[in-house]
Amino acid sequence: MDPNLIKLIAALLWAVIVGLLANRKNRNPIGWGIVGALSWLIALVVLAFMPYLCPKCKQKISNKDAKAGVCQNCVNVEQNEVIS
């Protein structure tokens, strides 16, 4: 097999892996996928240490809140809207 083809396949594979991780953290998967294809190790390490973002308000949230799917700020806003 051609070495350039192997490099291209590896770059695409890392783009998908980094893009999926970015999507899981509510970040831009396409942008992170491109960065992952160009420099997979740096992108993977930086993204691994970045906090999750709330899917609604895009603020940084804890891992516990990320598993719940929404941050405490959004929950409080929704509760206040229901009460009003």
C-alpha positions as CSV (number, residue, x, y, z in Angstrom):
1,M,0.0,0.0,0.0
2,D,1.0,3.5,-0.7
3,P,2.4,5.3,2.5
4,N,0.5,8.5,1.6
5,L,-2.7,6.6,1.5
6,I,-2.0,5.1,4.9
7,K,-1.3,8.6,6.3
8,L,-4.5,9.9,4.8
9,I,-6.6,7.1,6.3
10,A,-4.9,7.7,9.7
11,A,-5.6,11.4,9.5
12,L,-9.3,10.8,8.7
13,L,-9.6,8.2,11.5
14,W,-8.1,10.7,14.0
15,A,-10.4,13.5,12.7
16,V,-13.4,11.3,13.4
17,I,-12.2,10.3,16.9
18,V,-11.4,13.9,17.9
19,G,-14.6,15.1,16.3
20,L,-16.7,12.6,18.3
21,L,-15.0,13.6,21.5
22,A,-15.6,17.3,20.7
23,N,-19.3,16.5,20.0
24,R,-19.6,14.7,23.3
25,K,-18.3,17.8,25.1
26,N,-20.7,20.0,23.2
27,R,-17.9,21.6,21.1
28,N,-17.7,22.1,17.4
29,P,-17.0,18.6,16.0
30,I,-16.1,19.8,12.5
31,G,-13.5,22.3,13.7
32,W,-12.0,19.9,16.1
33,G,-12.0,17.2,13.5
34,I,-9.9,19.3,11.2
35,V,-7.5,20.1,14.0
36,G,-7.5,16.4,14.9
37,A,-6.6,15.4,11.4
38,L,-3.7,17.9,11.3
39,S,-2.3,17.4,14.8
40,W,-4.1,14.6,16.5
41,L,-2.1,14.2,19.6
42,I,-2.2,17.9,20.6
43,A,-5.9,18.2,19.7
44,L,-6.7,15.1,21.7
45,V,-4.8,16.2,24.8
46,V,-6.2,19.8,24.7
47,L,-9.8,18.6,24.2
48,A,-9.5,15.9,26.9
49,F,-8.7,18.6,29.5
50,M,-11.3,21.1,28.3
51,P,-14.5,21.2,30.3
52,Y,-17.9,20.2,29.0
53,L,-20.3,22.9,27.7
54,C,-24.0,23.2,28.5
55,P,-25.9,22.3,25.3
56,K,-28.4,25.2,26.0
57,C,-26.3,28.2,27.2
58,K,-22.8,27.0,26.2
59,Q,-21.3,27.8,29.6
60,K,-18.7,25.5,31.2
61,I,-20.2,22.8,33.3
62,S,-19.0,20.0,35.6
63,N,-18.8,16.4,34.5
64,K,-21.7,15.6,36.8
65,D,-23.9,18.3,35.2
66,A,-22.8,17.1,31.7
67,K,-24.1,13.6,32.5
68,A,-27.4,15.1,33.6
69,G,-27.5,16.9,30.2
70,V,-28.0,20.5,31.5
71,C,-26.3,23.0,33.8
72,Q,-27.6,24.3,37.1
73,N,-28.1,27.8,35.6
74,C,-30.5,26.5,32.9
75,V,-32.4,24.4,35.5
76,N,-32.7,27.5,37.7
77,V,-33.9,29.6,34.8
78,E,-36.5,27.0,33.8
79,Q,-37.8,26.7,37.4
80,N,-38.1,30.5,37.7
81,E,-40.0,30.7,34.4
82,V,-42.4,28.0,35.6
83,I,-43.0,29.8,38.9
84,S,-43.6,33.2,37.2
